[in-house]
């Protein structure tokens, strides 16, 4: 199984997300890997760790989630892998909840998201985002 952290979705991932139209509540699993030191695209000097820069982004995202009726369902630090094997573990896992796909798209277009995005890019080495919905089997 290939595992590849990224900062942005590829074109097929974007196309799949924006063409689907459903009303299911989305539980977005964010598996986060931080840079040791924040690296801002504009080259500014920073004493922040990657985690600290991402926290600035996360604070802003909480407000944006609330604006669209969503929130953070879970946030936790990864301690160890209990089953399986990967090359490198993620640092944190966050599960964000969106009432539906339209709410998530609305949030992504908020001006605040553009304003705080620099902290996300500066702090993250990469991530996996996994879209999930409630399963009737559990």
SEVOLUM-762340 format. One record per residue (C-alpha): x, y, z. Coordinates in Angstrom, 1 decimal, m for minus. Each point is the difference from the previous one (the first is absolute). Example, Ala and Ser with C-alpha at 12.3 -4.5 7.8 and 13.67 -1.06 7.14 Angstrom:
REM SEVOLUM-762340
+--------+--------+--------+
:      u :      v :      w :
+--------+--------+--------+
:   12.3 :   m4.5 :    7.8 :
:    1.4 :    3.4 :   m0.7 :
+--------+--------+--------+
//
This chain:
REM SEVOLUM-762340
+--------+--------+--------+
:      u :      v :      w :
+--------+--------+--------+
:    0.0 :    0.0 :    0.0 :
:    1.4 :    3.3 :   m1.1 :
:   m0.4 :    2.8 :    2.6 :
:    0.8 :    3.5 :   m1.2 :
:   m0.5 :    3.2 :    2.1 :
:   m0.8 :    3.1 :   m2.0 :
:   m1.0 :    3.6 :    0.7 :
:   m2.6 :    0.4 :   m2.8 :
:   m2.4 :   m2.4 :   m1.8 :
:    0.9 :   m1.1 :   m3.5 :
:   m2.4 :    0.9 :   m2.9 :
:   m1.9 :   m3.3 :    0.1 :
:   m0.6 :    0.3 :    3.8 :
:   m1.3 :    3.5 :   m0.5 :
:   m2.2 :   m1.0 :   m2.9 :
:   m1.5 :   m2.9 :    2.0 :
:   m0.7 :    2.2 :    3.0 :
:   m1.7 :    2.9 :   m1.8 :
:   m2.1 :   m2.2 :   m2.4 :
:   m1.6 :   m2.1 :    2.7 :
:   m3.1 :    1.6 :    1.5 :
:   m1.2 :   m1.7 :    3.1 :
:   m1.5 :    1.1 :    3.3 :
:    1.9 :   m2.5 :    2.3 :
:    1.8 :    1.4 :    2.9 :
:    3.8 :   m0.2 :   m0.7 :
:    2.5 :   m1.1 :    2.6 :
:    3.3 :    1.1 :   m1.5 :
:    2.9 :   m1.8 :    1.5 :
:    3.2 :    2.1 :   m0.2 :
:    3.2 :   m1.8 :    0.6 :
:    2.6 :    2.7 :    0.6 :
:    3.8 :   m0.1 :   m0.4 :
:    1.8 :    3.2 :    1.1 :
:    3.2 :    1.6 :   m1.1 :
:    2.7 :    0.3 :    2.7 :
:    0.0 :    3.8 :   m0.6 :
:   m2.7 :    2.1 :   m1.6 :
:    1.0 :    1.0 :   m3.6 :
:   m2.0 :    2.9 :   m1.4 :
:   m0.3 :    0.4 :   m3.7 :
:    0.9 :    3.7 :    0.1 :
:    3.4 :   m0.9 :    1.6 :
:   m0.7 :    1.8 :    3.3 :
:    2.0 :   m1.1 :    3.0 :
:   m1.9 :   m1.8 :    2.6 :
:    0.8 :   m1.6 :    3.3 :
:   m3.2 :   m2.2 :   m0.1 :
:    0.1 :   m3.7 :   m0.2 :
:   m2.2 :   m1.6 :   m2.7 :
:   m2.5 :   m1.0 :    2.6 :
:   m0.2 :    3.5 :    1.4 :
:   m0.6 :    1.5 :   m3.5 :
:   m2.7 :   m2.5 :   m0.7 :
:   m1.6 :    0.8 :    3.4 :
:   m0.4 :    3.6 :   m1.3 :
:   m1.9 :   m1.4 :   m3.0 :
:   m2.0 :   m2.4 :    2.2 :
:   m1.2 :    2.9 :    2.2 :
:   m1.4 :    1.7 :   m3.1 :
:   m1.5 :   m3.1 :   m1.4 :
:   m2.1 :   m0.6 :    3.1 :
:   m1.8 :    3.3 :   m0.6 :
:   m0.5 :   m0.8 :   m3.7 :
:   m1.4 :   m3.4 :    0.9 :
:   m2.5 :    1.6 :    2.4 :
:   m1.1 :    2.5 :   m2.7 :
:   m1.1 :   m2.9 :   m2.3 :
:   m1.5 :   m2.2 :    2.8 :
:    3.0 :   m2.3 :    0.5 :
:    2.5 :   m0.6 :    2.7 :
:    2.9 :   m2.0 :    1.2 :
:   m1.2 :   m3.5 :    1.1 :
:    3.4 :   m1.3 :    1.2 :
:    3.6 :    1.2 :    0.2 :
:    2.9 :   m2.1 :    1.3 :
:    3.7 :   m0.6 :    0.0 :
:    1.2 :   m3.3 :   m1.6 :
:    2.0 :   m2.0 :    2.4 :
:    0.8 :   m3.3 :   m1.8 :
:   m1.2 :   m2.4 :   m2.6 :
:   m1.7 :   m3.0 :    1.6 :
:   m0.8 :   m2.1 :   m3.2 :
:    1.6 :    0.2 :   m3.4 :
:    3.0 :    1.9 :   m1.3 :
:    0.7 :    3.3 :   m1.6 :
:    3.3 :    1.8 :   m0.8 :
:   m0.7 :    2.9 :    2.3 :
:   m2.8 :    0.7 :    2.4 :
:   m2.1 :    3.2 :   m0.1 :
:    0.3 :    2.5 :    2.9 :
:   m3.7 :    0.7 :    0.6 :
:   m3.4 :   m1.1 :   m1.2 :
:   m3.0 :    2.4 :   m0.1 :
:   m3.5 :   m1.0 :   m1.0 :
:   m2.0 :    3.1 :   m1.3 :
:   m3.7 :   m0.3 :   m0.5 :
:   m1.9 :    1.7 :   m2.8 :
:   m3.8 :   m0.1 :   m0.2 :
:    0.3 :   m0.9 :   m3.7 :
:    2.2 :    0.5 :   m3.1 :
:   m1.5 :    3.4 :   m0.8 :
:    1.0 :    1.3 :    3.5 :
:    3.6 :   m1.2 :   m0.5 :
:    0.2 :    1.7 :   m3.4 :
:   m1.4 :    3.2 :    1.5 :
:    2.6 :    0.0 :    2.8 :
:    2.8 :   m0.5 :   m2.5 :
:   m1.1 :    3.2 :   m1.8 :
:   m0.2 :    2.2 :    3.1 :
:    2.5 :    2.9 :   m0.1 :
:    1.3 :   m1.0 :    3.4 :
:    1.2 :   m3.3 :   m1.4 :
:    2.2 :    1.8 :   m2.5 :
:    1.4 :    2.2 :    2.8 :
:    1.0 :   m2.9 :    2.3 :
:    1.1 :   m2.4 :   m2.7 :
:    3.6 :    1.2 :    0.2 :
:    0.3 :   m1.5 :    3.5 :
:   m1.2 :   m3.4 :   m1.3 :
:    2.6 :   m0.1 :   m2.8 :
:    2.7 :    1.2 :    2.3 :
:   m0.7 :   m2.5 :    2.6 :
:   m0.8 :   m3.2 :   m1.9 :
:    2.5 :   m2.3 :   m1.6 :
:   m3.1 :   m1.8 :   m1.4 :
:   m3.2 :   m1.7 :    0.9 :
:   m2.6 :   m2.5 :   m0.9 :
:   m3.7 :    1.0 :   m0.1 :
:   m2.5 :   m2.8 :    0.0 :
:   m3.6 :    0.8 :   m0.6 :
:   m2.3 :   m2.3 :    2.0 :
:   m3.8 :   m0.2 :    0.7 :
:   m1.9 :   m1.9 :    2.6 :
:   m0.3 :   m3.7 :   m0.7 :
:   m3.3 :   m1.7 :    0.6 :
:    2.0 :   m3.2 :    0.8 :
:    1.4 :    1.3 :    3.3 :
+--------+--------+--------+
//
